[in-house]
Amino acid sequence: MIWVKKYNVMKTSKTANIIWIILLSIILILCLIFWFKWNKKTDLNFAIIPHFMLDNEKVDLFYDFLKTEYYNWWKPEKIILISPNHFHTDTKKIQTICESADVSYKSTTKYLSSELHNLWVKCDENWEIFGTWWDIQKTNEHGIWEHFQWINKYFPDSEVLPIISPCFQFSAVEDILPKLVNLNWNILVITSVDFAHYQNEQQTLQHDQKSIETLKSMTLSQSEFIDWIDADCPVCLYLLQYLANKNEKMPQLRYRDSSSTILNQDMWEENTSRIFMWYK
């Protein structure tokens, strides 16, 4: 009987120890997760994604990859979405939304924040890019709205801060670059650009290879961006590349395709190429 009682006491003590070990392990894991998330709070991640959506499946795959690669344990607090100004390619000013709002295009809606306007970017006062029609805030810029469905799917709780950039006027972004570097947020910066246009596939591929080499060289020379990168918005890419360089992150090629490779025929003057890149 004494032995049985001693055995029961030992068994109870062993069970209690196991429970304490499990509880302490859970607490330790939670502390590590919160510590890790806190230390990643001001992290900046970067991606180049096209707005030419001939093959939606590859865009979906890339967003899924970004979520897995960057955000397994947390989400980006903000997404800065940089798009060319397709309406005024020769404009000399950078623009954003004037007032935070749910912004729609057809059946897709995404909350866009005017926080960048409050900081340093001029807002779209003339409703060229963002405007209200029938009491609904909308955007006409496909460099922005093409990404709504993917951001809603993979980062539904992240605020989107739009930047509508001049395509070739580098002077428009020089003043804001230092301010972007100092933003105290956990940010995913997406540059929405398409690459070579209106050339046969052989020429397009050669131009894309040169563009990729230039981006991988991490050069910050504005003249080289104009001379060697064949894209619809060199300034958009320069903005992203500057920030990535300051954060010591290097571009990695994920996918490259074009109208010709997707449709399996040379589209010549109807050809548009797409490059998907991420930075680490």
C-alpha positions in Angstrom: 0.0 0.0 0.0 2.8 2.4 0.9 4.5 1.6 -2.5 1.2 2.2 -4.3 0.7 5.5 -2.6 4.3 6.5 -3.3 3.8 5.5 -7.0 0.7 7.6 -7.3 2.4 10.6 -5.8 5.4 10.2 -8.2 2.9 9.7 -11.1 1.0 12.9 -10.2 4.2 14.8 -9.8 5.5 13.6 -13.2 2.2 14.6 -14.8 2.3 18.1 -13.2 5.9 18.5 -14.5 4.9 17.6 -18.0 2.0 20.1 -17.9 4.3 22.9 -16.6 6.8 22.1 -19.4 4.1 22.3 -22.0 2.7 25.6 -20.6 6.2 27.1 -20.4 6.9 25.9 -24.0 3.7 27.6 -25.3 4.6 30.8 -23.4 8.1 30.7 -24.8 6.9 30.1 -28.4 4.3 33.0 -28.1 7.0 35.3 -26.7 9.3 34.4 -29.6 6.5 35.0 -32.1 5.7 38.4 -30.6 9.3 39.4 -30.4 9.9 38.4 -34.0 6.9 40.3 -35.2 7.9 43.3 -33.3 11.4 43.3 -34.7 10.0 42.9 -38.2 7.6 45.9 -37.7 9.6 48.3 -39.7 10.7 45.9 -42.4 10.4 46.8 -46.0 9.8 44.2 -48.7 9.7 44.8 -52.4 8.2 43.3 -55.6 7.8 44.1 -59.2 4.5 42.9 -60.6 2.9 43.7 -64.0 -0.5 45.2 -64.6 -0.8 43.5 -68.0 -3.1 40.6 -67.0 -3.1 38.3 -70.0 -2.2 35.4 -67.8 -3.9 35.9 -64.4 -2.8 32.5 -63.1 0.9 33.5 -63.0 0.0 36.8 -61.1 -2.0 34.7 -58.6 1.0 32.3 -58.2 3.4 35.2 -57.6 1.2 36.9 -54.9 0.9 33.5 -53.2 4.7 33.2 -53.3 5.1 36.7 -51.8 2.8 35.8 -49.0 4.6 32.6 -48.2 8.1 34.1 -48.6 7.6 37.4 -46.7 4.5 37.0 -44.5 4.1 33.5 -43.0 3.7 34.9 -39.4 2.5 38.5 -40.0 1.0 40.7 -42.6 2.2 44.0 -44.1 0.8 46.9 -42.2 0.8 49.0 -45.4 1.2 48.2 -49.1 2.7 51.1 -51.2 1.4 50.5 -54.7 3.4 52.4 -57.3 1.9 52.8 -60.7 2.7 54.8 -63.9 0.4 57.7 -64.7 -1.1 56.3 -67.9 -3.2 59.4 -68.5 -0.4 61.9 -68.4 2.9 60.2 -69.1 4.7 63.5 -69.4 3.5 64.8 -66.0 6.1 66.2 -63.6 4.3 65.6 -60.4 3.7 62.5 -58.3 0.1 62.0 -57.0 -2.0 60.0 -54.6 -5.6 59.8 -53.3 -6.9 62.9 -51.6 -9.2 61.3 -49.0 -9.1 57.7 -47.7 -11.9 55.7 -49.1 -13.2 52.4 -50.5 -12.2 52.7 -54.1 -13.9 50.7 -56.8 -13.4 49.5 -60.3 -16.3 47.6 -61.8 -17.1 44.9 -59.1 -13.8 45.1 -57.2 -13.3 47.4 -54.2 -10.2 48.1 -52.1 -9.6 50.6 -49.2 -7.0 53.1 -50.2 -5.4 55.4 -47.6 -4.5 59.0 -48.2 -1.7 58.8 -45.6 1.0 59.5 -48.2 -0.9 62.7 -49.2 -0.9 63.7 -45.5 2.9 63.2 -45.4 4.3 64.5 -48.7 2.7 63.5 -51.9 0.4 65.9 -53.8 -3.2 64.6 -54.0 -5.2 64.2 -57.2 -7.2 67.4 -56.9 -8.6 67.3 -60.4 -10.1 63.8 -60.2 -8.0 62.6 -63.1 -7.0 59.3 -61.4 -9.4 59.1 -58.5 -12.9 60.6 -58.5 -16.5 60.3 -57.2 -19.2 59.2 -59.6 -22.8 58.6 -58.3 -21.4 58.8 -54.7 -19.0 56.0 -55.4 -15.2 56.6 -55.2 -13.5 55.1 -58.3 -10.2 54.9 -60.0 -9.5 54.8 -63.7 -5.8 53.9 -63.3 -5.4 50.2 -64.3 -1.9 50.2 -62.8 -3.7 50.4 -59.5 -7.0 48.6 -59.8 -5.7 45.5 -61.6 -4.1 44.6 -58.3 -7.2 45.0 -56.1 -8.4 41.4 -56.4 -5.0 39.9 -55.5 -4.4 42.2 -52.6 -7.9 41.5 -51.3 -7.2 37.8 -51.6 -3.7 37.6 -50.1 -3.4 40.7 -47.9 -7.1 41.7 -47.1 -6.3 43.6 -43.9 -3.4 45.7 -45.3 -3.9 49.3 -46.1 -3.0 50.3 -49.7 -1.2 53.6 -50.2 -1.2 54.5 -53.9 1.5 56.4 -55.7 0.8 57.5 -59.2 4.2 58.4 -60.7 5.5 60.2 -63.7 7.0 57.7 -66.2 10.2 59.6 -67.1 10.5 62.7 -64.9 12.9 61.7 -62.2 12.9 65.1 -60.5 9.4 64.4 -59.3 10.5 61.8 -56.8 13.8 63.1 -55.6 12.3 65.0 -52.6 10.2 62.1 -51.4 12.8 59.3 -51.4 14.5 60.2 -48.1 11.0 60.4 -46.5 10.1 57.0 -47.8 13.3 55.5 -46.4 12.4 56.7 -42.9 8.8 55.5 -42.8 8.3 53.5 -39.6 6.0 50.8 -40.9 6.0 47.2 -41.9 5.6 47.8 -45.7 5.3 45.8 -48.9 6.3 48.0 -51.8 4.8 46.9 -55.1 5.9 48.5 -58.4 3.2 47.9 -61.0 5.0 48.0 -64.3 5.1 46.3 -67.7 8.3 46.0 -69.6 9.1 45.9 -73.4 6.3 46.8 -75.8 5.6 46.6 -79.5 8.5 44.5 -80.6 9.0 40.9 -81.9 9.8 38.3 -79.3 13.5 38.1 -80.0 14.0 41.9 -79.5 11.7 41.8 -76.5 13.7 39.1 -74.8 17.0 40.9 -75.5 15.6 44.1 -74.0 14.2 42.2 -70.9 17.5 40.5 -70.3 19.2 44.0 -70.3 16.5 45.4 -68.0 17.0 42.5 -65.6 20.8 42.8 -65.6 20.5 46.6 -64.9 18.1 46.0 -62.0 20.4 43.3 -60.5 23.4 45.6 -60.8 21.7 47.8 -58.1 22.8 50.9 -60.0 21.1 54.1 -58.9 22.1 56.1 -62.0 19.0 57.8 -63.5 20.5 57.9 -66.9 21.1 54.1 -66.9 17.5 53.5 -66.0 16.5 55.5 -69.1 19.1 54.0 -71.4 19.0 50.3 -70.3 15.5 49.6 -68.8 12.8 49.1 -71.4 9.6 49.6 -69.3 6.5 51.8 -69.2 7.7 53.6 -66.0 11.5 53.8 -65.4 10.8 56.3 -62.6 8.5 53.7 -60.8 11.4 51.2 -60.9 13.9 53.7 -59.8 11.8 54.5 -56.7 11.6 50.9 -55.7 15.2 50.2 -56.5 16.4 53.1 -54.4 14.4 51.9 -51.4 15.6 48.3 -51.9 19.2 49.5 -52.1 18.9 51.4 -48.9 17.5 48.3 -47.2 20.3 46.1 -48.7 18.0 43.9 -50.6 18.8 42.4 -54.0 16.3 41.6 -56.8 15.5 38.0 -57.6 13.8 37.0 -60.9 10.8 34.8 -60.4 9.1 34.8 -63.8 9.5 36.4 -67.2 7.0 36.0 -70.0 5.3 38.0 -72.8 2.2 38.0 -75.0 4.1 35.9 -77.4 5.2 33.2 -75.0 1.8 33.1 -73.3 -0.1 32.7 -76.7 2.7 30.7 -78.2 3.1 32.9 -81.3 5.1 36.0 -82.1 2.8 38.9 -81.5 5.2 41.5 -83.0 3.8 45.0 -82.5 1.1 43.7 -80.1 3.8 42.1 -77.8 4.1 43.2 -74.2 6.5 41.5 -71.7 6.2 41.0 -68.0 8.9 40.5 -65.4 8.1 39.3 -61.8 10.8 40.1 -59.3 11.1 40.0 -55.5 13.9 41.2 -53.3 15.9 39.6 -50.4 
